[in-house]
Amino acid sequence: MTPVARIYLVIALLLTPLSLVWLLLGMEEIAFSREALGSAPLRLAAFLALLAWTVFGAYEYFFSPSNLRRNYPVLANLRYLLEFFRAEIQQYFIANNLEERPFSRERRNIVYSRAKNTNDTIPFGTERNLLEDGYRSLQHSLRPTHLDDSHGRVLIGGPACKQPYDASRLNISAMSFGALSGNAILALNKGAELGGFAHNTGEGGVSSYHVRNDGDLVWQIGTGYFGCRRGDGRFDATAFAERAALEQVKMIELKLSQGAKPSHGGELPAAKVTPEIAAIRLVEAGETVISPAAHREFDSPAGLLEFLQRLRELSGGKPVGFKLAIGKPQEFNAIVKAMLATAIEPDFITVDGAEGGTGAAPVEFTNRLGVPCLEATYLVSQILLGADLKKRIRLLSSGITATGFDMLEKIALGADAVNAARSMMLALGCIQARSCNTNRCPTGVATQNRALARAIDVEEKARRVHRFHRATLRAFLELCGAMGLQSPEELGPRHLFIRRNDGVHTYADLNCSLEAGQLLAGGDAPQRFLADWQAASPDRF
């Protein structure tokens, strides 16, 4: 028996009966003396406290499934209490400005400051170790330039596109209604309207919250075909055409996989399929909905492109593309080969990094699958360049983005624009409580609890999203100017520097690169790219 258990038994068997005797004696004194009345509450409180200790401790000592509670009845709960607040204690009192993941306090403070339009500068120099291995940096010019806001936009739409979209270089990444509250969606879309940038719907479909404020939308379609599906879960062309015709829908994005849980399906429990969710997703209310790991409308690279072409025609020629997290490079090469074989090209490709976030994902998938955003962006850009397709297909990069430098390094490695999700949530008031999967988000952002979601003032938070977007895009353009560039189009891998133990190198120095059309020429391409290219087939993934 542990010392704590012995203490419990002493209290339970000795002090609790004594407190009862004390209470009863006190009641007898009160009957004879009104002066004794003042001690009654104290005696009663002592008895009730000891009684609660005894009963609660007895249950834990004899019946608790917890080992700790059996050996340390009652007192073991202090450990669980502290553990319950561990994340908050770590965040507020222990972690320094650079330690936390995925967003450090420094990054969060930048987002908060820019969203609030307050001072976003830092005093007394950097806290980062500029000499650590892997540190990324830029080189400035003694002839800086000024880039106006026109450089913050890019036209998306290839030769087959009839309704090209003039997009911002920074947009809101995919987050569905259901994962985020209605008020959060309203604020994000209003912010997009104020700033003239795009808001990706996520695979949950176009909801009433997405269309109320007239912000530009990228309609994402996942393997569940939510918003454009038949009763059996297959694609419904009529439903798609109806929603794709909305003026707010500027682009269509077909999701193949996402960084946080690539090649993993999903399940929406019946309890969460409310009549509102059912109407948005075109499913039956009160029934569990399964999103398969892969699409059922095609099973080959050529089939993927034919499906994209179908979406383009049904949408009236709006830009269509696909989103994927890079896994096996050979499979992306197969898609590119299919583009050449079918003469069907997407208008854009969105690359999601393995560090991407989601409301909930298996830890093995989040930690161990997929290629990080910078590597994936560079790989996709180089393959498109080697196949002589880069100039016609826009590349969007979706990874952790909180600053202008985060944008710049992705664009330097081949992206044309950048999508951000979690930093937009921070602009809404998210505090990185990491409770997105509990429906108890304390700020009302990632929850369907209306009592919590009411905390979001839509108009105010929309202005914060707009200000964060504007300040981050401006910081990106100022960095380009500090480097002496005339346009972001000049950015390339040679502009991004990485420190190694043997000195400082450019990203281009450390990685193989391709020339335009080099993969089509055959054997003179670098072996890193050539082996996957030769092994790829347009007929199979």
Residue pairs with C-beta under 8 A, 6 or more apart in sequence:
1 9
2 71
2 72
4 71
4 72
4 73
4 75
4 76
5 61
5 71
5 72
5 73
8 53
8 57
8 61
8 73
8 74
11 50
11 53
11 54
11 57
12 53
12 54
12 57
12 58
15 50
16 47
16 50
16 51
16 53
16 54
19 43
19 46
19 47
19 50
19 51
20 47
22 43
22 46
22 47
23 43
23 44
23 46
23 47
26 36
26 39
26 40
26 43
27 40
29 36
29 39
30 36
30 37
30 40
53 74
56 73
56 74
57 73
57 74
58 73
60 66
60 69
60 70
60 73
60 74
60 76
61 69
61 70
61 73
62 70
64 70
64 73
66 76
68 76
68 79
69 76
69 77
82 89
87 433
87 434
88 433
90 100
91 100
91 105
91 432
95 105
96 105
96 127
97 104
97 105
97 106
97 109
97 127
98 104
98 105
98 106
98 127
98 128
99 105
100 432
102 355
102 357
102 400
102 422
103 111
103 400
103 402
103 422
103 423
103 426
103 432
106 122
106 127
107 402
107 403
107 423
108 402
108 426
108 432
110 120
110 402
110 403
111 402
111 423
111 426
111 427
111 468
112 426
112 427
113 119
113 120
114 120
114 427
114 467
114 468
114 471
114 472
115 426
115 427
115 464
115 465
115 467
115 468
116 464
116 467
117 467
117 471
120 471
128 135
129 135
130 137
130 499
131 499
132 499
133 499
133 500
133 501
134 498
134 499
134 500
135 498
135 499
136 409
136 496
136 497
136 498
136 499
137 497
137 499
137 504
138 405
138 408
138 479
138 482
138 483
138 495
138 496
138 497
139 483
139 495
139 497
140 482
140 483
140 484
141 482
141 483
141 484
142 484
143 484
144 481
144 482
144 483
144 484
145 480
145 481
145 484
145 485
145 486
146 481
147 477
147 478
147 480
147 481
147 485
147 486
147 487
147 488
148 477
149 473
149 477
151 477
151 480
151 487
151 488
152 168
152 169
152 170
152 473
152 476
152 477
153 166
153 167
153 168
153 169
154 166
154 167
154 169
154 394
154 416
154 417
155 164
155 165
155 166
155 167
156 164
156 165
156 166
156 167
156 251
156 319
156 347
156 348
156 394
156 416
156 417
157 163
157 164
157 165
157 319
157 347
158 319
158 345
158 346
158 347
158 392
158 393
159 345
159 392
160 309
160 312
160 317
160 344
160 345
160 347
161 312
161 317
161 318
161 319
161 320
161 347
162 316
162 317
162 318
163 250
163 316
163 317
163 318
163 319
164 319
164 347
165 198
165 216
165 250
165 251
165 318
165 319
167 197
167 198
167 250
167 251
167 417
168 195
168 196
168 197
168 198
168 417
168 469
168 473
169 407
169 411
169 416
169 417
169 418
169 473
169 476
169 488
170 197
170 401
170 407
170 417
170 418
170 419
170 420
170 469
170 472
170 473
170 476
171 192
171 197
171 198
171 199
171 200
171 218
171 396
171 417
171 418
171 419
171 420
172 188
172 191
172 192
172 197
172 198
172 199
172 200
172 419
172 420
172 421
172 424
172 465
173 200
173 398
173 419
173 420
173 421
173 424
174 200
174 201
174 202
174 203
174 218
174 220
174 253
174 255
174 258
174 323
174 398
174 419
174 421
175 185
175 188
175 200
175 202
175 421
175 424
175 425
176 201
176 202
176 203
176 204
176 205
177 185
177 201
177 202
177 204
177 205
177 207
177 209
177 210
177 280
178 204
178 268
178 272
178 277
178 448
179 202
179 204
179 358
179 359
179 436
179 446
180 188
180 425
180 445
180 446
181 441
181 444
181 445
181 446
181 447
181 448
181 449
181 450
181 452
181 453
181 456
182 207
182 209
182 453
183 209
183 444
183 453
183 454
183 456
183 458
183 461
184 425
184 428
184 444
184 445
184 446
184 453
184 456
184 461
185 207
185 209
185 210
186 209
186 212
186 213
186 458
186 462
187 428
187 456
187 458
187 461
187 462
187 465
188 199
188 215
188 424
188 428
188 462
188 465
189 199
189 209
189 210
189 211
189 212
189 213
189 214
189 215
189 217
189 462
190 213
190 215
190 458
190 459
190 462
190 465
191 215
191 424
191 427
191 461
191 462
191 463
191 464
191 465
191 466
191 469
192 198
192 199
192 215
192 216
192 465
193 213
193 214
193 215
193 216
193 462
194 462
194 463
194 465
194 466
195 465
195 466
195 469
195 470
196 216
197 216
197 469
198 215
198 216
198 217
198 218
198 250
198 251
199 210
199 215
199 216
199 217
199 218
200 217
200 218
200 220
200 253
200 419
201 207
201 210
201 217
201 218
201 219
201 220
202 220
203 220
203 221
203 222
203 223
203 224
203 226
203 255
203 291
204 226
204 277
204 280
204 281
205 219
205 226
205 227
205 228
205 243
205 280
205 281
205 282
206 217
206 219
206 227
206 243
206 246
206 249
206 280
207 280
208 280
210 217
210 248
211 217
211 246
211 248
213 462
214 248
215 248
216 248
216 250
217 246
217 248
217 249
217 250
218 249
218 250
218 251
218 252
218 253
219 227
219 243
219 244
219 249
219 251
219 252
219 253
220 253
220 254
220 255
220 323
221 227
221 228
221 240
221 252
221 253
221 254
221 255
221 311
222 255
222 291
223 255
223 265
223 291
223 292
223 293
223 294
223 295
223 296
224 233
224 266
224 281
224 289
224 290
224 291
224 292
225 233
225 234
225 235
225 236
225 297
226 280
226 281
226 282
226 283
227 239
227 240
227 243
227 280
227 281
227 282
228 235
228 236
228 237
228 239
228 240
228 243
228 282
229 235
229 236
229 239
229 281
229 282
229 283
230 236
231 284
233 290
233 296
234 296
234 297
235 297
236 282
237 310
237 314
239 282
240 311
240 314
240 315
241 314
241 315
243 249
244 252
244 311
244 314
244 315
244 316
244 318
245 315
245 316
249 315
249 318
250 318
250 319
251 318
251 319
251 320
251 321
251 347
251 348
252 311
252 312
252 315
252 318
252 319
252 320
252 321
253 320
253 321
253 322
253 323
253 348
253 350
254 295
254 304
254 307
254 308
254 311
254 320
254 321
254 322
254 323
255 322
255 323
255 324
256 295
256 304
256 322
256 323
256 324
257 263
257 323
257 324
257 325
257 327
257 352
258 323
258 325
258 352
258 356
258 358
259 325
259 352
259 353
259 354
259 355
259 356
259 370
259 373
259 398
259 399
260 356
260 357
260 358
260 361
260 365
260 366
261 358
261 361
261 362
261 365
261 366
261 369
262 325
262 327
262 354
262 365
262 369
262 370
263 293
263 294
263 327
263 369
264 293
264 361
264 362
264 365
265 290
265 291
265 292
265 293
266 290
266 291
267 288
267 289
267 290
267 291
268 277
268 288
268 289
268 290
268 291
269 288
270 286
270 287
270 288
272 448
273 283
273 284
273 285
273 286
273 287
273 288
273 289
274 285
275 285
277 283
277 285
278 284
278 285
278 286
281 289
283 289
295 304
295 307
297 303
297 307
298 304
298 306
298 307
299 541
300 338
300 538
300 539
300 540
300 541
301 331
301 334
301 335
301 337
301 338
301 537
301 538
301 539
301 540
301 541
302 338
302 341
302 342
302 538
302 539
304 322
304 335
304 338
305 335
305 338
305 339
305 342
305 344
305 345
305 346
306 342
306 344
308 320
308 321
308 322
308 344
308 346
309 344
311 320
312 318
312 320
319 347
319 348
320 346
320 347
321 346
321 347
321 348
321 349
321 350
321 393
321 394
321 396
322 346
322 349
322 350
323 349
323 350
323 351
323 352
323 398
324 332
324 349
324 350
324 351
324 352
325 351
325 352
325 353
325 354
325 356
325 369
325 370
325 371
325 376
326 332
326 351
326 370
326 371
326 375
326 376
326 379
326 380
327 369
327 370
327 371
329 379
329 383
329 532
330 532
330 535
330 536
331 536
331 541
332 379
332 380
332 383
333 383
333 532
333 533
333 535
333 536
334 536
334 537
334 538
334 540
334 541
336 383
336 384
336 387
336 389
336 536
337 387
337 533
337 536
337 537
337 538
338 344
338 538
338 539
339 345
339 346
339 387
339 389
340 387
340 389
340 538
341 538
342 538
345 389
345 392
345 393
346 393
347 393
347 394
348 393
348 394
348 395
348 396
348 416
349 380
349 384
349 393
349 394
349 395
349 396
350 396
350 397
350 398
350 419
351 373
351 376
351 377
351 380
351 395
351 396
351 397
351 398
351 415
352 370
352 373
352 376
352 398
352 399
353 370
353 371
353 372
353 373
353 374
353 376
353 377
353 397
353 398
353 399
353 400
354 369
354 370
354 371
354 372
354 373
354 376
355 372
355 373
355 399
355 400
356 373
356 398
356 399
356 421
357 421
357 422
358 366
358 436
359 436
359 437
359 446
360 436
360 437
370 376
371 379
372 399
373 397
373 398
373 399
373 400
373 410
374 399
374 409
374 410
374 413
377 395
377 397
377 399
377 410
377 413
377 414
377 415
378 413
378 414
378 493
378 507
378 511
380 395
380 414
381 390
381 395
381 413
381 414
381 415
382 414
382 512
382 513
382 514
382 529
383 514
383 519
383 529
383 533
384 390
384 393
384 395
384 414
385 414
385 514
385 515
385 516
385 518
386 514
386 515
386 516
386 517
386 518
386 519
386 520
386 525
386 529
386 533
387 517
387 519
387 520
388 516
388 517
388 520
390 414
390 516
391 516
394 416
394 417
395 414
395 415
395 416
396 415
396 416
396 417
396 418
396 419
397 410
397 411
397 413
397 414
397 415
397 417
397 418
397 419
398 418
398 419
398 420
398 421
399 406
399 410
400 406
400 422
400 423
401 407
401 410
401 418
401 419
401 420
401 423
401 472
402 420
402 423
402 426
402 472
403 472
403 475
404 472
404 473
404 474
404 475
404 476
404 477
404 478
404 479
405 475
405 476
405 479
406 418
407 418
407 472
407 473
407 476
408 476
408 479
408 480
408 491
409 496
410 418
411 417
411 418
411 476
411 488
411 491
412 491
412 492
412 493
412 495
412 496
412 507
413 493
413 496
413 507
414 493
422 430
423 468
423 472
424 465
424 468
425 445
425 446
426 432
427 461
427 464
427 465
427 467
427 468
428 443
428 445
428 456
428 461
428 464
428 465
429 443
429 444
429 445
429 455
429 456
429 461
429 464
430 441
430 443
430 445
430 446
431 442
431 443
433 441
433 442
433 443
435 441
435 442
435 446
436 446
439 447
439 448
439 449
440 447
440 449
440 452
441 447
441 449
441 452
442 452
443 452
443 455
443 456
444 452
444 453
444 454
444 455
444 456
445 456
447 453
476 488
477 488
480 487
480 488
480 491
483 495
485 491
492 508
493 506
493 507
493 508
493 511
493 513
494 506
494 507
494 508
495 506
496 506
496 507
497 504
497 505
497 506
497 507
498 504
498 505
498 506
498 507
498 510
499 505
500 510
512 526
512 528
512 529
513 526
514 525
514 526
514 529
518 524
518 525
519 525
519 529
519 530
519 533
523 530
525 533
